[in-house]
Amino acid sequence: MQFCRSIRMRMILLFVISLAIVFFITGFFLRWHLRSTLDSTLGQQLRSLAATCATQLDADLLNVLQPGDNDTRTYRNLLRQLETLRSASQLQRIFVFDHQQQSLVDTDSTVLIGQVYYHLPMLSREIELVLQGQTASSILFEGADERLYKTALAPIFRGRDIVAVVAIEGSAEMLNVVDKVQGYLLFLGSLALVGTLILAGILGSQMTRPINKLVQSAQNISSGNLQSSIVQSTQTEIGVLARTMEEMRQSILRRDRQQQAMLASVAHEIRNPLGGIELFAGMLSDDVTDPTLKDYARKILREVQTLKRIIQEFLAFAKPATARKALCNVEMIFNDVKNMLLVDSEGVKIEFQTNLDHETVFIDPQHLRQIFLNLLSNAIHALPDGGTIFVEINEKNSVCMLRIADNGPGIPTEYRDRIFEPFFTTREQGTGLGLAVVHNLVNENAGSIRYEDNRPHGAVFLMKFPAV
């Protein structure tokens, strides 16, 4: 049902959104933490290597190097020493520069002695720390090969003086692990989301199934069907609600039985003296010769007939006969009722319409007769100045639809929710039981009935019965 589907979808969305939020926050934190940890570890390693390189280099030899000494033995020895350190440590590059940020030795053969490093101003903060006697490392940067690198710097001392700075560039390839981990997390997260959807669907179905039954039971009670018991074996809040609804259903049934018994008893008690009144009024009408007295006797008989009709409606409502279904010819029963109402329907046209080859429905014929009688009588009273009543039968999707419409004023909006309530009427001499009896008889035959607005052309009552 729509209500339960809505709950199930909300549960699924709640599960998925909650998991997605947790997964996003967790993944973001793990990625940031792992990258920060690896970055910090790489920085420490490179600073240690830079400090080791600084202790391996001869400050005196570096101090004597001058522009143009690239071919001297001293420079080649220093360069060979840096190459050995670079190869052993698997570094990308090692270079040494002085206070003026000019090259002294560089494993990059294209860099000559005295050449200024124009990228060093970006490391001004790190160089400042190194010139204070500390080691430092830069942030990650992308090389010409589009790979990540990190630079570490360490001071080269001659005595207590810092004569140069050694810089090493190490590859940050290990940080690519973070991207791989991120890919794994996305894959696992996708699997988790799919699993959550499946799990949420299963759990949602299990949770909404009993709610669905309760909704169906509530709709049955609302429509007046009190025969189906409400069974719920769970001990949850839903089980408590189901048991409470079952107690309510039993209470309504007991009250209805008490009311029906009371109505039947009162109706019988009234009907017996009415029979005597009718008998004596008939005898009086036959015996008297005075026109005035004879007219009084006839009026008594008419009022007695009215009271008998009211009593009959009370009995029909209090004790509806059990349906004895059979295949009934709808048009034949309609014509019988139409003939019964000829006197009352003067000036009203009653038409039967169908496009079926056979106008049969599986229903108790006496119930169908009473349904026609009540609905057509109401429609006739709604057309005091004449009009037309249409009775139509159709079949669709294994459902027989019986439609009774008129071109009268219709039922006011404020009364429509109460028209099937017992004793509700807008007519001065009405009992308010006609439509209530119709509603009971339709339900007794496993059908349904509802009012449809047909403005500006009157009222429509649509009944549906299972087709044979």
C-alpha positions in Angstrom: 0.0 0.0 0.0 1.1 3.6 -0.6 1.5 4.4 3.1 3.7 1.3 3.8 5.7 1.9 0.6 6.3 5.4 1.8 7.6 4.1 5.2 9.8 1.5 3.4 11.3 4.1 1.1 12.0 6.4 3.9 13.7 3.6 5.8 15.8 2.7 2.8 16.7 6.4 2.3 17.6 6.7 6.0 19.9 3.7 5.9 21.6 4.7 2.6 22.0 8.4 3.5 23.3 7.5 7.0 25.8 5.1 5.6 26.8 7.5 2.8 27.4 10.3 5.4 29.4 8.0 7.7 31.4 6.6 4.8 32.1 10.0 3.4 33.3 11.4 6.7 35.3 8.3 7.6 36.8 8.1 4.1 37.7 11.7 4.1 39.3 11.5 7.6 41.2 8.3 6.8 42.5 9.8 3.5 43.6 13.0 5.3 45.1 11.1 8.2 47.0 8.5 6.0 48.3 11.2 3.7 49.4 13.4 6.6 51.1 10.5 8.3 52.9 9.4 5.1 53.9 13.0 4.4 55.2 13.5 7.9 57.1 10.2 7.8 58.6 11.0 4.4 59.7 14.4 5.6 61.4 12.9 8.7 63.2 10.4 6.5 64.4 13.0 4.0 65.5 15.4 6.8 67.6 12.5 8.3 69.1 11.8 4.9 69.8 15.5 4.4 71.6 15.7 7.7 73.6 12.6 6.9 74.6 14.1 3.5 75.6 17.3 5.2 78.0 15.4 7.5 79.5 13.5 4.6 80.5 16.6 2.6 83.8 18.5 3.2 83.0 22.1 4.0 86.5 23.3 3.2 86.3 21.9 -0.3 82.9 23.5 -0.9 84.2 26.8 0.3 87.0 26.9 -2.4 84.7 26.2 -5.3 84.4 29.1 -7.8 82.4 29.5 -11.0 84.1 27.6 -13.9 85.4 24.8 -11.6 83.0 22.3 -13.0 85.9 20.4 -14.7 88.2 20.4 -11.7 89.1 17.2 -9.7 87.6 18.7 -6.5 84.2 19.3 -8.1 84.2 15.8 -9.8 85.1 14.2 -6.4 82.3 16.1 -4.7 79.9 15.3 -7.5 80.9 11.6 -7.4 80.2 11.6 -3.6 76.8 13.1 -4.1 75.9 10.6 -6.9 76.9 7.8 -4.6 74.7 9.1 -1.8 71.8 9.8 -4.2 72.0 6.3 -5.7 72.3 4.6 -2.3 69.4 6.5 -0.9 67.3 6.3 -4.1 66.9 10.0 -4.2 65.9 12.1 -7.2 68.4 14.8 -6.8 71.0 16.3 -4.4 72.4 19.8 -4.7 74.4 22.2 -2.5 74.1 26.0 -2.5 75.6 28.9 -0.6 74.1 31.8 1.3 73.4 33.7 -2.0 71.4 30.6 -3.2 74.0 29.9 -5.9 74.8 26.4 -6.9 78.0 24.8 -5.5 77.4 21.1 -6.5 74.4 19.6 -8.2 73.7 16.0 -9.5 71.8 17.7 -12.3 74.6 18.1 -14.9 72.9 21.0 -16.5 73.4 23.2 -13.4 76.8 25.0 -13.2 78.7 26.4 -10.3 77.4 29.9 -9.3 74.1 29.4 -11.1 71.2 30.9 -9.1 68.3 28.7 -8.0 65.3 30.7 -8.9 62.9 28.2 -7.2 64.6 28.6 -3.8 62.6 31.7 -2.8 59.6 29.4 -2.5 61.6 27.6 0.3 62.5 30.8 2.1 60.8 29.7 5.3 62.7 26.3 5.2 66.0 28.0 4.3 65.6 30.4 7.2 65.2 27.4 9.6 68.3 25.7 8.1 70.4 28.8 8.5 69.5 28.7 12.2 71.1 25.3 12.4 68.0 23.1 11.9 66.8 20.7 9.3 63.6 21.4 7.3 61.5 19.8 4.7 59.2 21.5 2.1 55.6 20.8 1.2 54.9 18.3 -1.6 55.4 19.6 -5.1 54.9 18.2 -8.6 57.9 17.8 -10.8 58.2 18.1 -14.5 57.3 14.4 -14.8 54.0 15.2 -13.0 55.1 13.1 -10.0 55.1 14.2 -6.4 58.4 15.2 -4.7 59.5 16.6 -1.4 62.7 18.5 -0.6 64.6 18.3 2.6 67.4 20.7 3.6 70.2 20.5 6.2 73.1 23.0 7.1 76.7 22.2 6.3 79.0 23.4 9.1 82.6 24.4 9.2 83.2 24.7 12.9 80.2 26.6 14.2 79.6 28.5 11.0 77.1 27.4 8.3 78.9 27.6 5.0 76.4 26.0 2.7 73.1 24.1 2.6 72.5 20.6 1.1 69.1 19.9 -0.4 67.8 16.5 -1.4 64.7 15.8 -3.4 62.9 12.5 -2.7 60.1 10.9 -4.6 56.7 10.8 -2.8 55.5 7.8 -4.8 54.5 6.2 -1.6 51.7 8.7 -1.3 50.1 7.1 -4.4 49.2 4.4 -1.9 46.6 6.9 -0.6 45.0 7.1 -4.0 44.9 3.3 -4.2 43.4 3.1 -0.7 40.8 5.7 -1.7 39.9 3.5 -4.7 39.5 0.5 -2.5 37.4 2.6 -0.1 35.2 3.7 -3.0 34.8 0.1 -4.1 34.0 -1.1 -0.6 31.7 1.8 -0.1 29.8 1.0 -3.3 29.4 -2.7 -2.1 28.3 -1.4 1.3 25.7 0.8 -0.3 24.3 -2.0 -2.4 24.3 -4.3 0.6 22.6 -1.6 2.6 19.9 -1.2 0.0 19.2 -4.9 0.0 19.3 -5.1 3.8 17.1 -2.0 4.2 14.7 -3.4 1.6 14.4 -6.7 3.5 14.1 -5.1 6.9 11.7 -2.5 5.6 9.5 -5.2 4.1 9.6 -7.2 7.4 8.7 -4.1 9.4 6.0 -2.7 7.0 4.3 -6.1 6.4 2.5 -6.1 9.8 1.8 -2.4 9.4 0.3 -3.1 6.0 -2.0 -5.7 7.6 -3.0 -3.2 10.3 -3.8 -0.6 7.6 -6.0 -3.1 5.7 -7.7 -4.0 8.9 -8.3 -0.4 9.7 -9.8 0.2 6.3 -12.1 -2.8 6.7 -13.3 -1.4 10.0 -13.8 2.0 8.5 -15.8 0.5 5.6 -18.0 -1.4 8.1 -16.5 -4.8 7.5 -16.1 -6.1 11.1 -16.0 -9.8 10.3 -12.2 -10.2 9.7 -10.3 -10.7 12.9 -7.0 -8.8 13.5 -4.2 -11.3 14.3 -0.8 -10.2 15.3 1.7 -12.5 17.1 4.5 -10.0 17.6 5.2 -8.6 21.0 6.4 -5.2 19.7 4.4 -1.9 19.7 2.8 -3.1 16.5 1.5 -6.2 18.2 0.1 -4.1 21.1 -1.6 -1.8 18.5 -3.0 -4.9 16.7 -4.4 -6.3 19.9 -5.9 -3.0 20.8 -7.6 -2.7 17.4 -8.9 -6.3 17.8 -10.4 -5.3 21.1 -12.0 -2.3 19.5 -13.4 -4.5 16.7 -14.9 -6.9 19.2 -16.3 -4.0 21.2 -17.9 -2.5 18.1 -19.4 -5.9 17.2 -20.8 -6.3 20.7 -22.3 -2.9 20.5 -23.8 -3.5 17.1 -25.3 -6.8 18.2 -26.8 -5.1 21.2 -28.2 -2.3 19.1 -29.6 -4.7 16.5 -31.2 -6.8 19.2 -32.8 -3.8 20.8 -34.0 -2.5 17.4 -35.5 -5.9 16.5 -37.2 -6.2 19.9 -38.7 -2.7 19.7 -39.8 -3.3 16.1 -41.5 -6.5 17.0 -43.3 -4.9 19.9 -44.6 -2.1 17.8 -45.5 -4.3 14.8 -47.9 -6.5 16.8 -50.3 -3.7 17.9 -49.9 -2.1 14.5 -51.4 -5.3 13.0 -54.4 -4.9 15.3 -54.8 -1.2 14.4 -54.7 -2.0 10.7 -57.3 -4.7 11.1 -59.8 -2.6 13.1 -59.1 0.4 10.8 -59.9 -1.7 7.8 -63.1 -3.1 9.4 -64.1 0.5 10.4 -63.6 1.7 6.8 -65.8 -1.1 5.5 -68.6 -0.7 8.1 -69.0 3.1 8.3 -71.1 4.9 5.8 -70.3 8.5 6.8 -67.8 9.9 4.3 -65.9 11.8 6.9 -65.4 8.7 9.1 -64.5 6.6 6.1 -61.9 9.2 5.2 -60.5 9.1 8.7 -60.3 5.3 8.6 -58.4 5.5 5.3 -55.9 8.0 6.8 -55.4 5.7 9.7 -54.6 2.8 7.3 -52.1 5.0 5.3 -50.3 6.0 8.5 -50.2 2.4 9.6 -48.7 1.4 6.3 -46.1 4.1 6.8 -45.3 2.8 10.3 -45.1 -0.7 8.9 -42.6 0.4 6.3 -40.5 2.1 8.9 -40.6 -1.0 11.1 -39.6 -3.1 8.1 -36.6 -0.9 7.6 -35.6 -1.2 11.2 -35.8 -4.9 11.0 -33.9 -5.0 7.7 -31.1 -2.9 9.3 -31.1 -4.8 12.7 -31.2 -8.3 11.2 -30.0 -8.3 7.6 -30.7 -11.7 6.1 -27.7 -13.8 5.2 -26.9 -13.6 1.5 -28.0 -16.5 -0.6 -26.1 -15.7 -3.8 -27.3 -16.7 -7.2 -26.9 -15.6 -10.8 -29.5 -12.8 -11.0 -30.8 -11.1 -14.1 -30.4 -7.4 -13.1 -32.7 -6.0 -15.7 -35.5 -8.4 -14.7 -35.3 -7.4 -11.0 -35.0 -3.8 -12.0 -38.2 -4.0 -14.0 -40.0 -5.6 -11.0 -38.9 -2.8 -8.7 -39.7 -0.2 -11.3 -43.3 -1.5 -11.6 -43.6 -1.4 -7.8 -42.7 2.3 -7.9 -45.0 3.3 -10.8 -47.3 5.3 -8.6 -44.6 7.2 -6.7 -42.5 7.8 -9.8 -45.0 9.7 -11.8 -43.2 12.3 -13.9 -39.8 10.5 -13.4 -38.2 8.6 -16.2 -36.3 5.5 -15.1 -34.0 3.9 -17.8 -31.8 0.8 -17.8 -28.6 0.9 -19.8 -26.0 -1.8 -20.6 -23.5 -2.8 -23.3 -23.2 -6.4 -22.0 -24.6 -9.5 -23.7 -25.9 -10.7 -20.4 -27.0 -8.6 -17.4 -26.3 -11.0 -14.6 -24.6 -10.6 -11.3 -23.8 -13.1 -8.5 -25.9 -11.7 -5.6 -28.8 -12.5 -3.4 -31.9 -11.6 -5.5 -33.9 -10.4 -2.5 -31.0 -8.2 -1.5 -30.6 -6.8 -5.0 -34.4 -6.1 -5.0 -34.1 -4.2 -1.7 -31.0 -2.3 -2.9 -32.9 -1.2 -6.1 -36.0 -0.3 -4.1 -34.1 1.9 -1.6 -31.9 3.7 -4.1 -34.6 4.3 -6.6 -37.0 5.5 -3.9 -34.4 8.0 -2.7 -33.7 9.2 -6.3 -37.5 9.6 -6.9 -37.8 11.8 -3.7 -34.9 13.9 -5.0 -36.8 14.6 -8.2 -40.1 16.2 -7.0 -40.4 18.1 -10.3 -39.6 15.2 -12.5 -36.3 14.1 -14.0 -34.5 11.0 -15.2 -32.9 8.1 -13.3 -30.2 5.9 -15.1 -29.4 2.4 -14.0 -26.3 1.0 -15.8 -24.4 -2.3 -15.5 -20.9 -2.9 -16.9 -18.1 -5.4 -16.3 -14.3 -4.5 -16.2 -11.3 -6.5 -14.9 -13.6 -9.3 -13.4 -15.6 -6.7 -11.5 -19.3 -6.1 -12.1 -20.2 -2.4 -11.8 -23.7 -1.3 -11.1 -24.3 2.4 -11.4 -27.5 4.3 -10.4 -27.5 8.0 -11.3 -30.1 10.8 -11.4 -30.1 14.4 -12.7 -31.4 15.9 -9.4 -29.7 18.3 -7.1 -27.3 15.8 -5.7 -26.1 15.5 -2.0 -24.6 18.6 -0.4 -20.9 18.3 0.3 -21.2 18.6 4.0 -23.5 15.5 4.2 -21.6 13.1 1.9 -19.4 11.5 4.6 -22.5 10.6 6.7 -25.0 9.3 4.2 -24.4 5.7 5.1 -24.6 6.3 8.8 -27.7 4.8 10.5 -30.5 7.3 11.3 -28.8 10.1 9.4 -31.4 11.8 7.2 -32.2 15.3 5.8 -35.8 14.4 5.1 -38.4 15.3 7.6 -40.2 12.0 7.5 -37.1 9.9 6.7 -35.8 7.2 9.0 -32.2 7.5 7.9 -32.0 3.7 7.4 -32.4 3.4 3.7 -28.8 3.9 2.6 -27.5 2.2 5.8 -29.5 -0.9 4.8 -28.1 -0.7 1.2 -24.6 -0.4 2.6 -25.1 -3.5 4.8 -26.7 -5.5 2.0 -23.8 -4.6 -0.5 -21.2 -5.7 2.1 -23.1 -8.9 2.8 -22.7 -9.8 -0.9 -18.9 -9.0 -0.9 -19.4 -5.8 -2.7 -18.6 -2.1 -2.2 -20.6 1.1 -2.7 -19.6 4.7 -2.8 -21.2 8.0 -3.7 -19.8 10.0 -6.6 -20.5 13.6 -7.4 -22.2 14.1 -10.7 -22.7 17.9 -10.7 -24.4 19.6 -12.2 -26.4 16.5 -13.1 -27.2 15.0 -9.7 -26.0 12.0 -7.6 -24.3 8.7 -8.6 -24.1 5.6 -6.5 -21.5 3.1 -7.8 -21.6 -0.5 -6.6 -19.0 -3.1 -7.4 -19.4 -6.9 -7.1 -17.0 -9.7 -8.0 -17.9 -11.0 -11.4 -18.5 -14.7 -11.9 
